[in-house]
Amino acid sequence: MSQHIIPVRTYLIVFGVLMGLLVATVAGAYAPLGHFHLAIALLIAGLKAVVIVLYFMHVRYSSRLTWVFSSAAILWLAIMLFYSIGDYVTRGWLDIEGK
């Protein structure tokens, strides 16, 4: 297994990107977005997660097998979020007596 040396400049750029996304998160929390608050917050959180996985977990410089397992984990998370949000959205569709 070969070691990949990442320059400090790359880490500083990643730090700047994460700080920019932090500012975007705070700005999105205070912006009048209506029903889009959750979507914007999840989008920004997803971008932060991708940056962290690529650079701090060194997936960007890893083998293709690592990419496959990382992609499978993200796909599984997306499936679970899809079904969880679908369940939450459809909760009030049925009128259950005694409720």
MARZA-364629 format. One record per residue: residue in one letter; x negated, y negated, z of N, C-alpha, C, CB in turn. Coordinates in steps of 0.02 Angstrom, whole numbers, padded with zeros to 5 digits, always signed. Atoms other than C-alpha are relative to their C-alpha. Last residue first. Glycine has a CB too. Example, Ala and Ser with C-alpha at 12.3 -4.5 7.8 and 13.67 -1.06 7.14 Angstrom:
residues 2
S+00042+00059-00003-00684+00053+00357+00039-00055+00037-00020-00023-00071/A-00045+00059+00000-00615+00225+00390-00045-00060+00000+00050-00001+00062/
***
This chain:
residues 99
K+00060+00041-00004+02853-00452+00868+00015-00070+00018-00037+00002-00063/G+00025-00002-00067+02995-00336+00904-00062-00041+00010-00014+00070+00019/E-00048+00016-00052+03029-00303+00723-00031+00008+00068+00061+00043-00007/I-00006-00056-00045+02882-00306+00604+00046-00021+00056-00070+00022+00028/D-00039+00020-00058+02897-00424+00458+00011+00061+00044+00067-00032-00021/L-00052-00046-00021+02757-00378+00340+00036-00029+00061-00029+00070+00016/W-00045-00018+00055+02656-00509+00247+00058+00043+00022-00039+00035-00053/G-00067+00025-00011+02579-00592+00401+00050+00020-00054-00001-00074+00004/R-00030-00019-00064+02420-00488+00408+00073-00021+00007-00039-00030+00057/T-00064-00033+00010+02378-00504+00223+00034+00020+00065-00010+00061-00042/V-00046+00041+00041+02241-00635+00239+00069+00032-00005-00030-00010-00070/Y-00019+00060-00037+02153-00547+00383+00052-00041-00038-00061-00043+00015/D-00044-00020-00055+02152-00379+00296+00025-00061+00037-00037+00048+00047/G-00063-00022+00029+02083-00454+00136+00050+00021+00053-00011+00057-00049/I-00036+00062+00017+01950-00546+00237+00067+00018-00032-00042-00044-00049/S-00018+00034-00062+01896-00382+00315+00040-00063-00013-00062-00016+00042/Y-00056-00035-00031+01902-00289+00149+00022-00033+00066-00018+00072+00012/F-00058+00003+00045+01794-00417+00059+00061+00033+00032-00017+00034-00066/L-00030+00067-00007+01675-00435+00208+00063-00006-00043-00051-00054-00020/M-00031+00004-00066+01646-00246+00210+00032-00069+00012-00052+00014+00055/I-00060-00042+00000+01617-00240+00023+00036-00005+00067-00019+00073-00016/A-00051+00034+00040+01496-00388+00031+00065+00040-00002-00025-00011-00072/L-00025+00056-00040+01400-00306+00174+00055-00037-00038-00058-00048+00018/W-00042-00029-00052+01385-00145+00072+00029-00055+00044-00041+00049+00042/L-00062-00022+00032+01321-00244-00079+00048+00029+00053-00015+00052-00055/I-00038+00061+00014+01193-00333+00031+00067+00018-00033-00040-00048-00045/A-00024+00026-00064+01133-00167+00101+00043-00063-00010-00059-00016+00046/A-00054-00044-00023+01124-00091-00073+00028-00025+00067-00025+00072+00008/S-00060+00016+00040+01024-00240-00135+00059+00043+00022-00014+00012-00074/S-00023+00066-00020+00898-00219+00006+00064-00019-00037-00054-00053-00012/F-00032-00006-00066+00888-00032-00027+00024-00067+00026-00049+00032+00049/V-00061-00041+00006+00857-00057-00213+00036+00004+00067-00017+00070-00026/W-00052+00041+00032+00733-00199-00185+00066+00037-00005-00023-00023-00070/T-00021+00047-00052+00634-00090-00064+00054-00046-00027-00059-00042+00026/L-00041-00039-00045+00629+00045-00198+00026-00043+00058-00039+00060+00028/R-00068-00001+00026+00567-00084-00322+00047+00041+00044+00001+00029-00071/S-00013-00046+00056+00412-00112-00219+00073-00003-00021-00019+00071+00020/S-00003-00072-00015+00382-00264-00110+00015+00041-00063+00053+00013+00053/Y+00062-00031+00022+00324-00441-00152-00001+00075+00013-00058-00033+00036/R+00019+00027+00066+00494-00526-00145-00062+00034-00028-00012-00076+00004/V-00032-00041+00051+00546-00413-00002-00019-00023-00070+00077-00002+00008/H+00046-00018+00054+00419-00495+00112+00030+00046-00053-00062+00032+00028/M+00001-00073-00003+00534-00498+00266-00041+00028-00059+00072+00028-00002/F+00023-00019-00066+00494-00682+00291-00001+00076+00009+00043-00031+00053/Y+00066+00024-00019+00499-00724+00105-00024+00025+00068-00001-00074-00001/L+00051+00000+00053+00639-00632+00018-00069-00017+00026+00019-00048-00055/V+00016-00069+00020+00744-00588+00170-00056+00001-00051+00063+00035-00028/I+00035-00034-00056+00735-00764+00242-00020+00071-00020+00045+00001+00062/V+00067+00029-00007+00777-00847+00076-00039+00035+00054+00005-00075+00015/V+00039-00022+00058+00923-00728+00048-00071-00027+00004+00033-00022-00066/A+00017-00071-00010+00990-00757+00224-00043+00026-00057+00064+00042+00006/K+00052-00004-00052+00983-00946+00202-00022+00072+00011+00026-00030+00066/L+00062+00026+00029+01078-00933+00038-00058+00003+00051+00010-00072-00025/G+00026-00051+00046+01209-00822+00119-00065-00022-00032+00051+00016-00053/A+00029-00053-00042+01230-00945+00263-00029+00056-00043+00053+00028+00048/I+00063+00026-00027+01256-01087+00137-00035+00053+00043+00012-00064+00040/L+00046+00008+00055+01387-00987+00043-00068-00023+00024+00028-00049-00052/L+00025-00066+00018+01472-00931+00203-00050-00003-00058+00058+00045-00019/A+00043-00024-00054+01485-01111+00266-00029+00069-00017+00039+00003+00066/I+00063+00037+00004+01551-01171+00097-00049+00024+00054+00013-00076+00008/A+00036-00020+00061+01683-01035+00091-00068-00035-00005+00043-00015-00062/L+00027-00067-00008+01734-01063+00272-00040+00022-00060+00057+00050+00013/H+00053-00001-00051+01753-01250+00253-00032+00068+00007+00029-00022+00068/F+00063-00026+00027+01848-01236+00088-00057+00002+00051-00022-00042-00060/H+00003-00072-00010+02022-01252+00162-00066+00031-00022+00057+00033-00036/G-00064-00035+00000+02008-01440+00181-00009+00074+00015+00034-00009-00067/L-00004-00048+00055+01835-01501+00137+00065+00038-00003-00057+00048+00005/P-00071-00020+00006+01831-01659+00244+00011+00045-00060+00045-00062-00005/A-00032+00025+00061+01643-01660+00279+00073+00023-00003-00038+00026-00063/Y-00033+00064-00012+01585-01637+00459+00036-00027-00061-00051-00050+00023/A-00044-00006-00058+01543-01452+00452+00039-00064+00012-00041+00018+00062/G-00061-00036+00018+01477-01467+00275+00049+00007+00058-00017+00068-00027/A-00040+00046+00041+01353-01600+00330+00066+00033-00021-00039-00022-00062/V-00027+00051-00044+01291-01486+00469+00044-00049-00039-00056-00039+00036/T-00048-00032-00045+01271-01340+00351+00033-00051+00045-00034+00054+00042/A-00061-00012+00039+01190-01449+00217+00053+00034+00043-00016+00044-00061/V-00033+00065+00007+01065-01512+00347+00065+00008-00040-00047-00051-00036/L-00027+00017-00065+01025-01332+00390+00037-00066-00002-00057-00002+00053/L-00062-00038-00007+01008-01292+00205+00032-00011+00069-00013+00074-00011/G-00049+00031+00044+00880-01432+00190+00068+00036+00004-00025+00001-00071/M-00021+00061-00034+00788-01364+00343+00052-00038-00043-00061-00046+00014/L-00044-00019-00056+00786-01191+00262+00024-00061+00039-00037+00048+00047/V-00064-00024+00028+00718-01263+00099+00048+00018+00056-00011+00061-00046/G-00037+00058+00025+00584-01362+00192+00068+00020-00029-00041-00035-00054/F-00023+00038-00058+00531-01207+00289+00040-00061-00021-00060-00021+00044/V-00057-00038-00027+00523-01108+00127+00029-00035+00061-00021+00072+00017/I-00056+00012+00047+00412-01245+00053+00063+00037+00024-00019+00024-00072/L-00023+00069-00011+00301-01240+00207+00058-00017-00046-00057-00049-00010/Y-00039+00001-00062+00291-01050+00196+00026-00070+00016-00043+00026+00058/T-00063-00035+00013+00239-01062+00014+00044+00000+00062-00013+00072-00023/R-00042+00046+00038+00106-01192+00056+00069+00031-00014-00035-00020-00066/V-00036+00039-00049+00034-01074+00188+00048-00048-00035-00049-00039+00045/P+00031+00062-00022-00015-00955+00049+00045-00038+00049-00017-00045-00060/I-00043+00056+00020+00056-00779+00045-00032-00064+00026+00072+00009+00028/I+00013+00059-00042-00071-00639+00049+00041-00058-00027-00076-00017+00002/H-00006+00061+00039-00002-00478-00023-00009-00059+00047+00069-00003-00038/Q-00023+00057-00038-00064-00319+00058+00002-00061-00045-00046-00013+00061/S+00042+00060+00004-00075-00166-00050+00031-00056+00040-00009-00021-00074/M-00042+00058+00000+00000+00000+00000-00045-00062+00000+00048+00000+00061/
***
